[in-house]
Amino acid sequence: MLRGEKKGKEILYLNIIEHPLKDAKEKDLEYYEWPQPLNKQLFENTLKSAKKIKETTDYAVSPENIIKAFKTAKRQGVY
């Protein structure tokens, strides 16, 4: 479960507040919709948001969490 942190009307970032498989049993894993890390559509909004931040603010954008996600997926044999 995700919760968006807002400033005004715009969501600044998302926090994972509950693990999506918290109450899952082993048999549930077969039916879980696993994320596809090579699906470019997953990052479309992230890239748009990063570009907007870069062009309209003095803030920096760090890809640290995205890089960690790919490393984790690779370690787990997802790709």
TAPE-V552542 format. One record per pair of residues at least 24 apart in sequence whose C-alpha atoms are under 10 Angstrom apart, sorted by sequence separation. I is the first residue (numbers start at 0). J is the second residue. D is the distance in whole Angstrom. If there is no record, write none. Layout:
BEGIN
I_J_D, I_J_D
END
This chain:
BEGIN
36_65_10, 36_68_8, 37_69_9, 36_69_7, 37_72_10, 36_72_7, 11_48_9, 35_72_9, 36_73_9, 34_72_10, 37_77_9, 36_77_8, 37_78_8, 35_77_8, 36_78_8, 34_77_9, 35_78_9, 33_77_10
END
